[in-house]
């Protein structure tokens, strides 16, 4: 049974130059919509419906699947730059000339490129649980997280480890998020096909090696930036977020205590208030 409005929103499609994009749109009639960019393997169905509903109370929100992901045709490219081109292609296809962007995890990589290379489309950019692609400031990733990300079908324990603190409280929070997710009213969900997520993995590895990353150009971003993370992120260490804040001295930085990679789902009320305030 669908308990959240987000789970009842119809999946729509728009044809761009690069793909036919699947997207969902609902919420308040704000002048500038909020467009969300998802994580590695993530589709329209992987957003926390509670977070979406909280954001939708104050903003018109649009979630979409990029090229080769979930409800969108094609095959995902193997560079973050090309993924950013896909995001801009979607905006053009929708006729959107100015939006707020919120990128989580790999979506945060894309959001940084958008802020640097396509600032004319964005009123603000929020980067959540992400890194700038500078190997000198990136601590070694937990070996278990590397192993889990390569699995085709991670277990619930794997998901909890990747996205939430490895504590009793973190596990409880993670189970609560999973319990309220994946209850689409139409009963339809889609995953990202393997050739696309393999390409996404290549893009992430290139980014984290410094190839095509945002680090050196972050100070040149022509858009107000908010960077946020949890203190216990095992994939995108919080030290990267702190280092990013030094690159954007006029930006906003928020660190969530006792929170993991999915801190925005773990604390949806707090995070939604932060984003709504930043995009006001």
C-alpha positions in Angstrom: 0.0 0.0 0.0 1.3 3.5 -0.9 1.6 5.6 2.3 3.3 8.6 0.6 2.2 10.9 -2.2 5.5 10.3 -3.9 4.5 6.6 -4.4 1.4 7.6 -6.3 3.0 10.1 -8.8 2.7 8.9 -12.4 5.9 8.2 -14.3 6.0 10.5 -17.3 8.4 10.5 -20.3 10.0 13.2 -22.5 12.1 12.7 -25.6 15.5 14.4 -25.6 18.3 14.3 -28.1 20.2 11.6 -26.1 17.3 9.5 -24.8 13.7 9.2 -23.8 13.7 10.2 -20.2 11.5 8.8 -17.4 10.6 11.3 -14.7 8.2 12.1 -11.9 7.0 15.6 -11.0 4.8 16.9 -8.2 4.6 19.3 -5.3 4.1 23.0 -4.6 3.9 25.4 -7.5 7.3 27.0 -6.8 8.7 29.4 -9.4 11.9 27.4 -9.7 11.6 23.6 -9.5 14.0 21.3 -7.6 15.6 18.6 -9.8 17.2 15.6 -8.1 20.2 13.6 -9.4 20.6 10.1 -8.1 23.3 7.7 -6.9 25.1 4.8 -8.5 22.5 2.3 -9.7 19.7 4.5 -8.3 16.5 4.9 -10.2 13.3 6.9 -9.7 12.2 4.2 -7.2 15.2 4.5 -4.9 14.4 8.0 -3.5 13.0 8.0 0.1 9.3 8.8 -0.4 9.2 10.7 3.0 12.0 13.0 2.0 10.3 13.7 -1.4 7.0 14.5 0.3 8.7 16.8 2.7 10.5 18.7 -0.1 7.3 18.7 -2.2 5.4 20.6 0.5 7.5 23.7 -0.4 9.0 23.0 -3.8 8.0 21.6 -7.1 10.2 18.5 -7.3 11.4 16.6 -10.4 13.1 13.2 -10.1 14.4 11.7 -13.4 16.5 8.8 -14.6 19.5 9.8 -16.6 20.6 8.1 -19.9 20.5 4.3 -19.5 19.2 4.3 -16.0 15.9 2.7 -14.8 13.0 4.1 -16.8 15.2 5.9 -19.4 16.4 4.1 -22.5 20.0 3.8 -23.8 23.2 2.8 -21.9 24.7 4.9 -19.2 28.0 6.7 -20.3 31.3 6.0 -18.5 32.2 9.5 -17.6 30.6 12.0 -15.2 30.9 14.7 -17.8 28.7 12.8 -20.2 26.2 12.2 -17.4 26.1 16.0 -16.9 25.4 16.3 -20.6 22.5 13.9 -20.1 21.1 16.0 -17.3 21.2 19.2 -19.4 19.6 17.3 -22.3 16.7 16.4 -19.9 16.3 20.0 -18.8 16.2 21.2 -22.4 13.7 18.5 -23.3 11.5 19.6 -20.4 11.9 23.3 -21.4 13.4 24.1 -18.0 15.6 27.2 -18.2 16.4 27.6 -14.4 16.2 25.0 -11.6 17.6 24.1 -8.2 19.7 20.9 -8.4 20.2 18.4 -5.6 22.7 15.6 -6.3 23.3 12.7 -4.0 26.4 10.5 -4.1 27.3 10.0 -7.8 24.5 12.5 -8.5 26.6 14.9 -6.5 29.5 14.4 -8.9 27.2 15.3 -11.7 25.9 18.3 -9.8 29.4 19.7 -9.3 30.0 19.6 -13.1 26.7 21.3 -13.7 27.6 24.1 -11.3 30.9 24.6 -13.0 30.1 24.1 -16.7 26.4 24.9 -17.0 25.7 27.6 -14.3 23.2 29.4 -16.4 20.6 26.6 -15.7 20.9 26.6 -11.9 19.7 28.9 -9.2 21.4 26.7 -6.5 23.2 23.4 -6.4 23.2 21.0 -3.4 25.8 18.3 -3.2 25.0 15.5 -0.7 27.2 12.6 0.4 29.7 13.2 -2.4 33.3 14.0 -3.2 35.1 16.4 -5.5 37.3 13.8 -7.2 40.7 14.7 -5.6 42.6 11.5 -4.7 45.0 13.5 -2.3 42.1 14.2 0.1 40.2 11.0 -0.4 40.8 8.5 2.5 41.0 4.8 1.5 37.5 3.4 1.0 36.4 0.6 3.3 37.1 -2.7 1.6 33.7 -4.1 2.4 32.0 -1.2 0.7 34.0 -1.8 -2.5 33.0 -5.5 -2.4 29.3 -4.7 -1.8 29.1 -2.1 -4.6 30.2 -4.8 -7.2 27.4 -7.2 -6.2 24.4 -7.5 -8.5 22.1 -8.2 -5.6 23.3 -6.8 -2.2 21.7 -8.2 0.9 19.8 -6.0 3.4 22.8 -6.2 5.7 25.0 -4.9 2.8 22.6 -2.0 2.1 22.5 -1.1 5.8 26.3 -1.1 6.0 26.7 1.1 2.9 24.1 3.7 3.7 23.8 3.9 7.5 26.1 4.0 10.6 27.2 0.5 11.7 25.5 0.9 15.1 22.2 -0.3 16.6 20.7 3.1 16.1 22.0 3.3 12.6 20.6 -0.1 11.7 17.2 0.9 13.2 17.2 4.0 11.1 18.1 2.1 8.0 15.4 -0.5 8.5 12.9 2.3 8.9 13.9 3.8 5.6 13.7 0.5 3.8 10.3 -0.2 5.4 8.8 2.9 3.9 10.3 2.5 0.5 9.4 0.5 -2.6 5.7 0.5 -2.2 4.7 2.1 -5.6 0.9 2.4 -6.0 1.1 1.0 -9.5 3.3 -1.9 -8.4 5.9 -1.1 -11.0 9.6 -0.7 -10.2 12.7 -0.9 -12.3 16.4 -1.5 -11.7 19.4 -0.2 -13.7 20.7 -2.8 -16.2 24.1 -4.3 -15.6 25.9 -2.7 -18.6 24.8 0.7 -17.4 25.9 0.3 -13.8 29.2 -1.2 -14.9 29.7 2.0 -16.9 28.7 4.1 -13.9 31.4 2.2 -11.9 34.0 3.2 -14.5 32.9 6.8 -14.3 33.1 6.8 -10.5 36.6 5.3 -10.6 37.8 7.9 -13.1 36.3 10.7 -11.1 37.9 9.5 -7.8 41.3 9.2 -9.6 41.1 12.9 -10.5 40.2 12.4 -14.2 37.7 15.0 -15.2 36.8 15.8 -11.6 35.6 19.1 -10.1 38.2 19.7 -7.4 40.4 22.3 -9.2 37.4 24.2 -10.6 35.1 24.3 -7.6 36.1 27.9 -6.7 35.0 28.9 -10.2 31.5 27.5 -9.8 29.0 30.3 -10.8 26.2 29.0 -8.6 25.5 29.1 -4.8 26.6 25.7 -3.4 25.5 23.7 -0.4 27.6 20.6 0.5 26.4 18.2 3.2 27.3 14.8 4.5 27.1 12.4 7.4 29.9 11.8 9.9 29.9 8.0 9.2 29.8 7.9 5.4 31.8 4.8 4.4 31.8 5.6 0.7 32.3 9.3 0.5 34.2 10.2 3.6 33.2 13.4 5.5 36.8 14.7 5.2 36.1 15.3 1.6 33.1 17.4 2.4 35.1 19.5 4.8 37.9 19.9 2.2 35.2 21.0 -0.4 34.1 23.7 2.0 37.5 25.3 1.8 37.2 25.4 -2.0 33.9 27.2 -1.8 34.4 29.8 0.9 31.0 31.5 0.1 29.2 28.2 0.1 27.2 26.5 2.9 28.4 23.3 4.6 26.3 21.0 6.8 27.6 17.9 8.6 25.0 15.5 10.2 26.2 13.7 13.3 25.7 9.9 13.7 24.7 9.7 10.1 25.8 7.6 7.1 25.9 7.9 3.3 22.1 8.1 3.3 22.0 10.8 5.9 19.3 12.7 3.9 17.0 9.7 4.3 18.1 9.1 7.9 17.2 12.6 8.9 14.6 13.7 6.2 13.0 16.4 8.3 16.3 18.2 9.1 17.7 17.8 5.6 14.5 19.0 3.9 14.4 22.1 6.1 18.0 22.7 5.2 17.4 22.4 1.4 14.2 24.4 1.5 16.0 27.2 3.4 18.9 27.2 1.0 16.7 27.3 -2.1 14.5 30.1 -0.8 
